[in-house]
Amino acid sequence: MLGAAKVVPLHFRGWGHFSEGADVLRAEFEAAGLAGRLVLLEPGERTDV
């Protein structure tokens, strides 16, 4: 939809009002054939995109 080469979701961990976590994100990206675009970081982790 966005055409982004990489997607780095933020603020989905530790907030009680979010019902979907990393497992759901990973599964949805895999189902859409976009698993290679998803970058899931641990809090404080860095990456280059």
PQR file with spaces between the fields and no chain letter, atoms N, CA, C, O and H, PARSE charges and radii, in Angstrom:
ATOM       1  N    MET     1       0.818   -1.189    0.000 -0.4000 1.5000
ATOM       2  CA   MET     1       0.000    0.000    0.000 -0.0000 2.0000
ATOM       3  C    MET     1       0.869    1.264    0.000  0.5500 1.7000
ATOM       4  O    MET     1       0.613    2.200   -0.757 -0.5500 1.4000
ATOM       5  N    LEU     2       1.886    1.280    0.845 -0.4000 1.5000
ATOM       6  CA   LEU     2       2.771    2.439    0.913 -0.0000 2.0000
ATOM       7  C    LEU     2       3.915    2.364   -0.077  0.5500 1.7000
ATOM       8  O    LEU     2       4.503    3.382   -0.442 -0.5500 1.4000
ATOM       9  H    LEU     2       2.094    0.520    1.460  0.4000 1.0000
ATOM      10  N    GLY     3       4.228    1.154   -0.509 -0.4000 1.5000
ATOM      11  CA   GLY     3       5.364    0.984   -1.407 -0.0000 2.0000
ATOM      12  C    GLY     3       6.696    1.113   -0.694  0.5500 1.7000
ATOM      13  O    GLY     3       7.730    1.283   -1.340 -0.5500 1.4000
ATOM      14  H    GLY     3       3.751    0.327   -0.213  0.4000 1.0000
ATOM      15  N    ALA     4       6.686    1.035    0.630 -0.4000 1.5000
ATOM      16  CA   ALA     4       7.918    1.184    1.410 -0.0000 2.0000
ATOM      17  C    ALA     4       8.781   -0.064    1.279  0.5500 1.7000
ATOM      18  O    ALA     4       8.273   -1.185    1.260 -0.5500 1.4000
ATOM      19  H    ALA     4       5.846    0.897    1.155  0.4000 1.0000
ATOM      20  N    ALA     5      10.086    0.141    1.190 -0.4000 1.5000
ATOM      21  CA   ALA     5      11.012   -0.981    1.124 -0.0000 2.0000
ATOM      22  C    ALA     5      11.112   -1.686    2.469  0.5500 1.7000
ATOM      23  O    ALA     5      11.283   -2.904    2.521 -0.5500 1.4000
ATOM      24  H    ALA     5      10.500    1.051    1.205  0.4000 1.0000
ATOM      25  N    LYS     6      11.006   -0.928    3.558 -0.4000 1.5000
ATOM      26  CA   LYS     6      11.054   -1.468    4.920 -0.0000 2.0000
ATOM      27  C    LYS     6       9.966   -0.799    5.749  0.5500 1.7000
ATOM      28  O    LYS     6       9.659    0.378    5.565 -0.5500 1.4000
ATOM      29  H    LYS     6      10.867    0.062    3.515  0.4000 1.0000
ATOM      30  N    VAL     7       9.389   -1.574    6.665 -0.4000 1.5000
ATOM      31  CA   VAL     7       8.379   -1.063    7.585 -0.0000 2.0000
ATOM      32  C    VAL     7       8.861   -1.383    8.995  0.5500 1.7000
ATOM      33  O    VAL     7       9.110   -2.542    9.326 -0.5500 1.4000
ATOM      34  H    VAL     7       9.638   -2.531    6.814  0.4000 1.0000
ATOM      35  N    VAL     8       8.991   -0.348    9.822 -0.4000 1.5000
ATOM      36  CA   VAL     8       9.458   -0.500   11.193 -0.0000 2.0000
ATOM      37  C    VAL     8       8.343   -0.033   12.128  0.5500 1.7000
ATOM      38  O    VAL     8       8.257    1.157   12.432 -0.5500 1.4000
ATOM      39  H    VAL     8       8.789    0.594    9.553  0.4000 1.0000
ATOM      40  N    PRO     9       7.485   -0.954   12.590 -0.5600 1.5000
ATOM      41  CA   PRO     9       6.413   -0.555   13.491  0.2800 2.0000
ATOM      42  C    PRO     9       6.969   -0.148   14.858  0.5500 1.7000
ATOM      43  O    PRO     9       7.878   -0.790   15.385 -0.5500 1.4000
ATOM      44  N    LEU    10       6.424    0.902   15.410 -0.4000 1.5000
ATOM      45  CA   LEU    10       6.849    1.402   16.719 -0.0000 2.0000
ATOM      46  C    LEU    10       5.643    1.513   17.642  0.5500 1.7000
ATOM      47  O    LEU    10       4.501    1.593   17.189 -0.5500 1.4000
ATOM      48  H    LEU    10       5.686    1.423   14.982  0.4000 1.0000
ATOM      49  N    HIS    11       5.914    1.516   18.924 -0.4000 1.5000
ATOM      50  CA   HIS    11       4.892    1.758   19.952 -0.0000 2.0000
ATOM      51  C    HIS    11       3.772    0.724   19.949  0.5500 1.7000
ATOM      52  O    HIS    11       2.631    1.063   20.260 -0.5500 1.4000
ATOM      53  H    HIS    11       6.841    1.451   19.292  0.4000 1.0000
ATOM      54  N    PHE    12       4.063   -0.511   19.611 -0.4000 1.5000
ATOM      55  CA   PHE    12       3.033   -1.545   19.661 -0.0000 2.0000
ATOM      56  C    PHE    12       3.247   -2.476   20.850  0.5500 1.7000
ATOM      57  O    PHE    12       2.420   -3.352   21.102 -0.5500 1.4000
ATOM      58  H    PHE    12       4.990   -0.787   19.358  0.4000 1.0000
ATOM      59  N    ARG    13       4.335   -2.299   21.575 -0.4000 1.5000
ATOM      60  CA   ARG    13       4.619   -3.120   22.754 -0.0000 2.0000
ATOM      61  C    ARG    13       4.369   -2.313   24.025  0.5500 1.7000
ATOM      62  O    ARG    13       4.709   -1.133   24.111 -0.5500 1.4000
ATOM      63  H    ARG    13       5.006   -1.587   21.370  0.4000 1.0000
ATOM      64  N    GLY    14       3.773   -2.973   24.997 -0.4000 1.5000
ATOM      65  CA   GLY    14       3.668   -2.379   26.317 -0.0000 2.0000
ATOM      66  C    GLY    14       2.550   -1.377   26.508  0.5500 1.7000
ATOM      67  O    GLY    14       2.406   -0.827   27.600 -0.5500 1.4000
ATOM      68  H    GLY    14       3.497   -3.932   24.927  0.4000 1.0000
ATOM      69  N    TRP    15       1.766   -1.127   25.499 -0.4000 1.5000
ATOM      70  CA   TRP    15       0.637   -0.217   25.642 -0.0000 2.0000
ATOM      71  C    TRP    15      -0.621   -1.068   25.713  0.5500 1.7000
ATOM      72  O    TRP    15      -0.922   -1.802   24.771 -0.5500 1.4000
ATOM      73  H    TRP    15       1.883   -1.574   24.613  0.4000 1.0000
ATOM      74  N    GLY    16      -1.356   -0.982   26.807 -0.4000 1.5000
ATOM      75  CA   GLY    16      -2.501   -1.843   27.042 -0.0000 2.0000
ATOM      76  C    GLY    16      -3.606   -1.769   26.007  0.5500 1.7000
ATOM      77  O    GLY    16      -4.347   -2.737   25.837 -0.5500 1.4000
ATOM      78  H    GLY    16      -1.112   -0.386   27.571  0.4000 1.0000
ATOM      79  N    HIS    17      -3.738   -0.653   25.311 -0.4000 1.5000
ATOM      80  CA   HIS    17      -4.829   -0.519   24.346 -0.0000 2.0000
ATOM      81  C    HIS    17      -4.534   -1.182   23.006  0.5500 1.7000
ATOM      82  O    HIS    17      -5.424   -1.264   22.160 -0.5500 1.4000
ATOM      83  H    HIS    17      -3.136    0.134   25.449  0.4000 1.0000
ATOM      84  N    PHE    18      -3.315   -1.654   22.792 -0.4000 1.5000
ATOM      85  CA   PHE    18      -3.011   -2.396   21.572 -0.0000 2.0000
ATOM      86  C    PHE    18      -3.239   -3.875   21.825  0.5500 1.7000
ATOM      87  O    PHE    18      -2.685   -4.434   22.772 -0.5500 1.4000
ATOM      88  H    PHE    18      -2.592   -1.587   23.480  0.4000 1.0000
ATOM      89  N    SER    19      -4.041   -4.512   20.996 -0.4000 1.5000
ATOM      90  CA   SER    19      -4.356   -5.922   21.186 -0.0000 2.0000
ATOM      91  C    SER    19      -3.532   -6.834   20.286  0.5500 1.7000
ATOM      92  O    SER    19      -3.606   -8.056   20.419 -0.5500 1.4000
ATOM      93  H    SER    19      -4.491   -4.059   20.227  0.4000 1.0000
ATOM      94  N    GLU    20      -2.757   -6.272   19.383 -0.4000 1.5000
ATOM      95  CA   GLU    20      -1.960   -7.072   18.457 -0.0000 2.0000
ATOM      96  C    GLU    20      -0.485   -6.796   18.701  0.5500 1.7000
ATOM      97  O    GLU    20      -0.060   -5.644   18.788 -0.5500 1.4000
ATOM      98  H    GLU    20      -2.697   -5.280   19.274  0.4000 1.0000
ATOM      99  N    GLY    21       0.281   -7.860   18.809 -0.4000 1.5000
ATOM     100  CA   GLY    21       1.707   -7.717   19.051 -0.0000 2.0000
ATOM     101  C    GLY    21       2.539   -8.141   17.859  0.5500 1.7000
ATOM     102  O    GLY    21       2.051   -8.220   16.732 -0.5500 1.4000
ATOM     103  H    GLY    21      -0.064   -8.796   18.738  0.4000 1.0000
ATOM     104  N    ALA    22       3.800   -8.411   18.131 -0.4000 1.5000
ATOM     105  CA   ALA    22       4.754   -8.760   17.080 -0.0000 2.0000
ATOM     106  C    ALA    22       4.338  -10.017   16.321  0.5500 1.7000
ATOM     107  O    ALA    22       4.528  -10.094   15.107 -0.5500 1.4000
ATOM     108  H    ALA    22       4.197   -8.347   19.047  0.4000 1.0000
ATOM     109  N    ASP    23       3.773  -11.003   17.020 -0.4000 1.5000
ATOM     110  CA   ASP    23       3.369  -12.243   16.345 -0.0000 2.0000
ATOM     111  C    ASP    23       2.302  -11.983   15.292  0.5500 1.7000
ATOM     112  O    ASP    23       2.347  -12.555   14.203 -0.5500 1.4000
ATOM     113  H    ASP    23       3.619  -10.940   18.007  0.4000 1.0000
ATOM     114  N    VAL    24       1.341  -11.121   15.616 -0.4000 1.5000
ATOM     115  CA   VAL    24       0.277  -10.796   14.663 -0.0000 2.0000
ATOM     116  C    VAL    24       0.844  -10.011   13.489  0.5500 1.7000
ATOM     117  O    VAL    24       0.509  -10.286   12.337 -0.5500 1.4000
ATOM     118  H    VAL    24       1.305  -10.657   16.500  0.4000 1.0000
ATOM     119  N    LEU    25       1.698   -9.041   13.774 -0.4000 1.5000
ATOM     120  CA   LEU    25       2.323   -8.268   12.693 -0.0000 2.0000
ATOM     121  C    LEU    25       3.096   -9.188   11.753  0.5500 1.7000
ATOM     122  O    LEU    25       2.954   -9.107   10.532 -0.5500 1.4000
ATOM     123  H    LEU    25       1.971   -8.818   14.710  0.4000 1.0000
ATOM     124  N    ARG    26       3.909  -10.055   12.329 -0.4000 1.5000
ATOM     125  CA   ARG    26       4.714  -10.979   11.528 -0.0000 2.0000
ATOM     126  C    ARG    26       3.817  -11.865   10.651  0.5500 1.7000
ATOM     127  O    ARG    26       4.083  -12.038    9.462 -0.5500 1.4000
ATOM     128  H    ARG    26       4.024  -10.121   13.320  0.4000 1.0000
ATOM     129  N    ALA    27       2.768  -12.416   11.239 -0.4000 1.5000
ATOM     130  CA   ALA    27       1.866  -13.298   10.491 -0.0000 2.0000
ATOM     131  C    ALA    27       1.166  -12.560    9.355  0.5500 1.7000
ATOM     132  O    ALA    27       1.029  -13.101    8.257 -0.5500 1.4000
ATOM     133  H    ALA    27       2.552  -12.275   12.206  0.4000 1.0000
ATOM     134  N    GLU    28       0.727  -11.344    9.605 -0.4000 1.5000
ATOM     135  CA   GLU    28       0.039  -10.566    8.566 -0.0000 2.0000
ATOM     136  C    GLU    28       0.977  -10.208    7.419  0.5500 1.7000
ATOM     137  O    GLU    28       0.584  -10.277    6.254 -0.5500 1.4000
ATOM     138  H    GLU    28       0.839  -10.905   10.496  0.4000 1.0000
ATOM     139  N    PHE    29       2.208   -9.829    7.736 -0.4000 1.5000
ATOM     140  CA   PHE    29       3.172   -9.511    6.684 -0.0000 2.0000
ATOM     141  C    PHE    29       3.524  -10.766    5.881  0.5500 1.7000
ATOM     142  O    PHE    29       3.665  -10.703    4.660 -0.5500 1.4000
ATOM     143  H    PHE    29       2.527   -9.773    8.682  0.4000 1.0000
ATOM     144  N    GLU    30       3.663  -11.895    6.560 -0.4000 1.5000
ATOM     145  CA   GLU    30       3.936  -13.156    5.859 -0.0000 2.0000
ATOM     146  C    GLU    30       2.779  -13.523    4.940  0.5500 1.7000
ATOM     147  O    GLU    30       2.997  -13.913    3.793 -0.5500 1.4000
ATOM     148  H    GLU    30       3.549  -11.946    7.553  0.4000 1.0000
ATOM     149  N    ALA    31       1.548  -13.401    5.436 -0.4000 1.5000
ATOM     150  CA   ALA    31       0.364  -13.733    4.633 -0.0000 2.0000
ATOM     151  C    ALA    31       0.264  -12.855    3.393  0.5500 1.7000
ATOM     152  O    ALA    31      -0.230  -13.293    2.354 -0.5500 1.4000
ATOM     153  H    ALA    31       1.371  -13.084    6.368  0.4000 1.0000
ATOM     154  N    ALA    32       0.733  -11.618    3.502 -0.4000 1.5000
ATOM     155  CA   ALA    32       0.678  -10.694    2.373 -0.0000 2.0000
ATOM     156  C    ALA    32       1.899  -10.815    1.458  0.5500 1.7000
ATOM     157  O    ALA    32       2.008  -10.098    0.464 -0.5500 1.4000
ATOM     158  H    ALA    32       1.134  -11.262    4.346  0.4000 1.0000
ATOM     159  N    GLY    33       2.814  -11.726    1.801 -0.4000 1.5000
ATOM     160  CA   GLY    33       4.028  -11.885    0.989 -0.0000 2.0000
ATOM     161  C    GLY    33       5.017  -10.753    1.174  0.5500 1.7000
ATOM     162  O    GLY    33       5.826  -10.480    0.287 -0.5500 1.4000
ATOM     163  H    GLY    33       2.725  -12.308    2.609  0.4000 1.0000
ATOM     164  N    LEU    34       4.956  -10.090    2.325 -0.4000 1.5000
ATOM     165  CA   LEU    34       5.804   -8.922    2.575 -0.0000 2.0000
ATOM     166  C    LEU    34       6.734   -9.104    3.768  0.5500 1.7000
ATOM     167  O    LEU    34       7.224   -8.118    4.319 -0.5500 1.4000
ATOM     168  H    LEU    34       4.299  -10.312    3.045  0.4000 1.0000
ATOM     169  N    ALA    35       6.983  -10.334    4.173 -0.4000 1.5000
ATOM     170  CA   ALA    35       7.782  -10.603    5.368 -0.0000 2.0000
ATOM     171  C    ALA    35       9.170   -9.959    5.287  0.5500 1.7000
ATOM     172  O    ALA    35       9.719   -9.546    6.309 -0.5500 1.4000
ATOM     173  H    ALA    35       6.584  -11.134    3.726  0.4000 1.0000
ATOM     174  N    GLY    36       9.727   -9.873    4.107 -0.4000 1.5000
ATOM     175  CA   GLY    36      11.053   -9.290    3.939 -0.0000 2.0000
ATOM     176  C    GLY    36      11.113   -7.789    4.178  0.5500 1.7000
ATOM     177  O    GLY    36      12.199   -7.224    4.309 -0.5500 1.4000
ATOM     178  H    GLY    36       9.281  -10.208    3.277  0.4000 1.0000
ATOM     179  N    ARG    37       9.970   -7.146    4.236 -0.4000 1.5000
ATOM     180  CA   ARG    37       9.929   -5.696    4.459 -0.0000 2.0000
ATOM     181  C    ARG    37       9.776   -5.333    5.932  0.5500 1.7000
ATOM     182  O    ARG    37      10.055   -4.201    6.329 -0.5500 1.4000
ATOM     183  H    ARG    37       9.088   -7.604    4.130  0.4000 1.0000
ATOM     184  N    LEU    38       9.337   -6.285    6.734 -0.4000 1.5000
ATOM     185  CA   LEU    38       9.053   -6.013    8.138 -0.0000 2.0000
ATOM     186  C    LEU    38      10.327   -6.053    8.964  0.5500 1.7000
ATOM     187  O    LEU    38      11.089   -7.018    8.904 -0.5500 1.4000
ATOM     188  H    LEU    38       9.110   -7.204    6.412  0.4000 1.0000
ATOM     189  N    VAL    39      10.551   -4.998    9.735 -0.4000 1.5000
ATOM     190  CA   VAL    39      11.691   -4.919   10.643 -0.0000 2.0000
ATOM     191  C    VAL    39      11.137   -4.704   12.043  0.5500 1.7000
ATOM     192  O    VAL    39      10.650   -3.622   12.371 -0.5500 1.4000
ATOM     193  H    VAL    39       9.932   -4.215    9.784  0.4000 1.0000
ATOM     194  N    LEU    40      11.218   -5.756   12.872 -0.4000 1.5000
ATOM     195  CA   LEU    40      10.735   -5.666   14.249 -0.0000 2.0000
ATOM     196  C    LEU    40      11.940   -5.480   15.160  0.5500 1.7000
ATOM     197  O    LEU    40      12.830   -6.328   15.221 -0.5500 1.4000
ATOM     198  H    LEU    40      11.614   -6.635   12.605  0.4000 1.0000
ATOM     199  N    LEU    41      11.951   -4.374   15.855 -0.4000 1.5000
ATOM     200  CA   LEU    41      13.059   -4.053   16.749 -0.0000 2.0000
ATOM     201  C    LEU    41      12.644   -4.242   18.197  0.5500 1.7000
ATOM     202  O    LEU    41      11.484   -4.045   18.559 -0.5500 1.4000
ATOM     203  H    LEU    41      11.229   -3.685   15.806  0.4000 1.0000
ATOM     204  N    GLU    42      13.602   -4.625   19.012 -0.4000 1.5000
ATOM     205  CA   GLU    42      13.408   -4.652   20.454 -0.0000 2.0000
ATOM     206  C    GLU    42      13.608   -3.229   20.979  0.5500 1.7000
ATOM     207  O    GLU    42      14.330   -2.444   20.365 -0.5500 1.4000
ATOM     208  H    GLU    42      14.544   -4.785   18.718  0.4000 1.0000
ATOM     209  N    PRO    43      12.984   -2.890   22.096 -0.5600 1.5000
ATOM     210  CA   PRO    43      13.173   -1.545   22.648  0.2800 2.0000
ATOM     211  C    PRO    43      14.661   -1.214   22.802  0.5500 1.7000
ATOM     212  O    PRO    43      15.417   -1.983   23.396 -0.5500 1.4000
ATOM     213  N    GLY    44      15.065   -0.079   22.269 -0.4000 1.5000
ATOM     214  CA   GLY    44      16.447    0.377   22.323 -0.0000 2.0000
ATOM     215  C    GLY    44      17.325   -0.132   21.195  0.5500 1.7000
ATOM     216  O    GLY    44      18.450    0.342   21.037 -0.5500 1.4000
ATOM     217  H    GLY    44      14.451    0.546   21.787  0.4000 1.0000
ATOM     218  N    GLU    45      16.847   -1.076   20.414 -0.4000 1.5000
ATOM     219  CA   GLU    45      17.617   -1.630   19.299 -0.0000 2.0000
ATOM     220  C    GLU    45      17.630   -0.642   18.142  0.5500 1.7000
ATOM     221  O    GLU    45      16.666    0.092   17.927 -0.5500 1.4000
ATOM     222  H    GLU    45      15.933   -1.461   20.543  0.4000 1.0000
ATOM     223  N    ARG    46      18.740   -0.631   17.397 -0.4000 1.5000
ATOM     224  CA   ARG    46      18.894    0.252   16.249 -0.0000 2.0000
ATOM     225  C    ARG    46      19.052   -0.567   14.976  0.5500 1.7000
ATOM     226  O    ARG    46      19.458   -1.729   15.005 -0.5500 1.4000
ATOM     227  H    ARG    46      19.523   -1.227   17.572  0.4000 1.0000
ATOM     228  N    THR    47      18.721    0.071   13.862 -0.4000 1.5000
ATOM     229  CA   THR    47      18.941   -0.556   12.561 -0.0000 2.0000
ATOM     230  C    THR    47      19.083    0.532   11.509  0.5500 1.7000
ATOM     231  O    THR    47      18.683    1.676   11.730 -0.5500 1.4000
ATOM     232  H    THR    47      18.391    1.015   13.838  0.4000 1.0000
ATOM     233  N    ASP    48      19.643    0.180   10.385 -0.4000 1.5000
ATOM     234  CA   ASP    48      19.701    1.065    9.225 -0.0000 2.0000
ATOM     235  C    ASP    48      18.629    0.614    8.249  0.5500 1.7000
ATOM     236  O    ASP    48      18.493   -0.576    7.966 -0.5500 1.4000
ATOM     237  H    ASP    48      19.967   -0.749   10.205  0.4000 1.0000
ATOM     238  N    VAL    49      17.874    1.568    7.740 -0.4000 1.5000
ATOM     239  CA   VAL    49      16.864    1.253    6.729 -0.0000 2.0000
ATOM     240  C    VAL    49      17.097    2.084    5.495  0.5500 1.7000
ATOM     241  O    VAL    49      16.351    1.969    4.523 -0.5500 1.4000
ATOM     242  H    VAL    49      17.984    2.535    7.970  0.4000 1.0000
